Amino acid sequence: MDDPALLRKLARNLDGSFENLVLEYQDCLYRFALRLSGSPRDAEEIAQDAFVRAYYALGDYPPDRITRLALRAWLYQITLNVFRNRMRRKRLATVPLDDGVPLEAGDEPPEHRVEIAEQRRELAGLLASLPERYRVAVVLRHIEELDYAEIAYTLGRPEGTIKSNVHRGLRMLRDASREHRIEVTA
């Protein structure tokens, strides 16, 4: 959730505390941009551009508005807008759901780990193939773990619409996964 102390610092001294905001949110905004864009390089650029836009916007806001800001949802909203602007020029690619993190070697046989990795790749492809409104809602809810109110704020949609989009997106993923024999849990 949002950090009121960080919001107060940003309201008092934007230049002196903006680095704290970047350090706090850089990983989640990068991860979100990666899920949307499918490209690590594009995700880095999207996240950086989002922070630049956030900095300039905060510079124009009065201190009382900054302290009342739903910071996390606001940053996701900016990141989504940057992504959408870039998508007008570029085709969507897929990204693995495991963020390139290798599966832990446990008691499972190697062939089972390979099978799980392949299922993750296929699921990432299915997720990338969803229409944007469903893909974004599912990623924000089940990967980035935002609550419905934060997603509604981020997307500028009613909470009921967000719940519906998440539900429909998951149903579409389940239907598509049945065709590909991939297990989807959420």
C-alpha positions in Angstrom: 0.0 0.0 0.0 0.9 3.7 -0.2 3.5 5.1 2.2 2.1 8.3 3.9 5.6 9.2 5.1 6.9 9.1 1.5 4.0 11.2 0.3 4.8 13.8 2.9 8.4 13.8 2.0 7.5 14.3 -1.7 5.2 17.1 -0.8 7.9 18.9 1.2 10.9 18.2 -1.0 10.3 16.6 -4.3 14.0 16.7 -5.5 15.3 15.4 -2.2 12.9 12.5 -1.9 12.1 11.4 -5.5 14.9 8.9 -5.4 13.1 7.2 -2.5 10.0 6.9 -4.7 12.0 5.4 -7.5 13.8 2.9 -5.2 10.4 1.9 -3.7 8.5 1.4 -7.0 11.1 0.6 -9.7 10.8 -3.2 -9.5 7.0 -3.3 -9.5 6.7 -0.8 -12.4 9.3 -2.6 -14.4 7.6 -6.0 -13.8 4.2 -4.5 -14.8 5.7 -2.9 -18.0 7.4 -6.2 -18.8 4.1 -8.1 -18.5 2.5 -5.6 -20.8 5.3 -5.1 -23.4 7.0 -8.5 -23.4 10.3 -6.9 -23.9 12.9 -6.3 -21.1 14.3 -3.3 -23.0 10.9 -1.8 -23.6 9.9 -2.4 -20.0 13.0 -0.5 -18.8 12.2 2.4 -21.1 8.5 2.4 -20.1 9.3 2.4 -16.4 11.9 5.2 -16.8 9.5 7.3 -18.9 6.8 6.7 -16.2 9.1 8.0 -13.5 10.0 11.0 -15.6 6.3 11.8 -16.2 5.6 11.2 -12.5 8.3 13.6 -11.5 7.1 16.4 -13.7 3.5 15.9 -12.7 4.4 15.9 -9.0 6.3 19.2 -9.6 3.1 20.7 -10.8 0.9 19.4 -7.9 0.3 21.5 -4.7 1.6 19.7 -1.6 -1.8 18.9 -0.2 -2.7 17.0 -3.4 0.6 15.0 -3.2 -0.2 13.9 0.4 -3.6 12.7 -0.7 -2.4 10.8 -3.8 -3.1 7.1 -4.2 0.6 6.8 -5.2 0.8 3.1 -6.2 -2.3 3.2 -8.3 -1.3 6.5 -9.8 2.1 5.2 -10.8 0.6 2.1 -12.4 -1.8 4.4 -14.3 1.1 6.4 -15.7 3.0 3.3 -16.6 -0.1 1.9 -18.4 -0.5 5.2 -20.3 3.2 5.1 -21.4 2.8 1.5 -22.5 -0.3 2.4 -24.5 1.4 5.3 -26.2 4.3 3.0 -27.2 1.9 0.3 -28.4 0.5 2.6 -31.1 3.9 2.0 -32.8 4.8 -1.5 -31.8 3.5 -5.1 -31.9 3.1 -7.1 -28.7 5.5 -9.9 -27.8 5.3 -12.5 -25.1 7.3 -12.7 -21.9 7.7 -15.7 -19.6 5.7 -15.6 -16.4 8.8 -16.7 -14.4 10.7 -13.4 -15.1 13.6 -15.5 -16.2 14.0 -17.0 -12.7 15.0 -20.6 -13.0 12.8 -23.2 -11.3 14.2 -24.3 -8.0 15.7 -27.8 -8.1 14.0 -29.8 -5.5 12.9 -33.4 -5.4 11.2 -33.1 -8.8 12.7 -34.9 -11.7 14.2 -32.6 -14.4 11.6 -33.5 -17.0 8.9 -32.3 -14.6 10.7 -29.0 -14.2 11.0 -28.6 -17.9 7.3 -29.4 -18.3 6.4 -26.7 -15.8 8.7 -24.2 -17.5 7.0 -24.9 -20.9 3.6 -24.5 -19.3 4.6 -21.1 -18.0 5.8 -20.0 -21.4 2.5 -21.2 -23.0 0.5 -19.4 -20.3 2.5 -16.2 -20.9 1.6 -16.4 -24.6 -2.1 -17.0 -23.8 -2.0 -14.0 -21.4 -0.4 -11.8 -24.0 -3.1 -12.8 -26.5 -5.9 -11.6 -24.3 -7.5 -8.3 -25.3 -5.8 -5.4 -23.5 -8.6 -4.6 -21.1 -8.6 -8.2 -19.8 -4.9 -8.7 -19.9 -4.2 -5.5 -17.9 -6.9 -6.3 -15.3 -5.6 -9.8 -14.8 -2.0 -8.7 -14.6 -2.7 -5.9 -12.1 -4.9 -8.2 -9.9 -3.1 -11.6 -9.9 0.5 -10.7 -10.8 1.0 -7.2 -9.3 -1.6 -8.0 -6.5 -3.4 -4.6 -6.6 -6.8 -4.6 -4.9 -9.8 -3.8 -7.0 -10.1 -0.2 -5.8 -6.5 0.5 -6.9 -7.1 -1.1 -10.3 -10.2 0.9 -10.7 -8.2 4.1 -9.9 -5.4 3.0 -12.2 -7.6 2.3 -15.2 -10.2 5.0 -14.5 -13.0 2.4 -14.6 -15.7 1.5 -12.0 -14.7 -1.3 -9.6 -17.5 -3.5 -10.8 -16.1 -3.3 -14.4 -12.7 -4.2 -13.1 -14.1 -7.2 -11.3 -15.9 -8.3 -14.5 -12.8 -7.8 -16.6 -10.7 -9.9 -14.2 -13.3 -12.6 -14.1 -13.7 -12.6 -17.9 -10.0 -12.5 -18.5 -9.4 -15.5 -16.2 -12.3 -17.4 -17.9 -10.7 -16.7 -21.3 -7.3 -17.9 -20.0 -8.9 -21.1 -18.6 -10.8 -21.7 -21.8 -7.7 -21.2 -23.9 -5.6 -23.3 -21.5 -8.0 -26.2 -21.8 -7.4 -26.2 -25.5 -3.6 -26.2 -24.9 -3.9 -28.5 -21.8 -2.3 -25.9 -19.5 -3.4 -25.7 -15.8 -4.5 -22.2 -14.8 -5.0 -21.4 -11.1 -6.0 -18.1 -9.7 
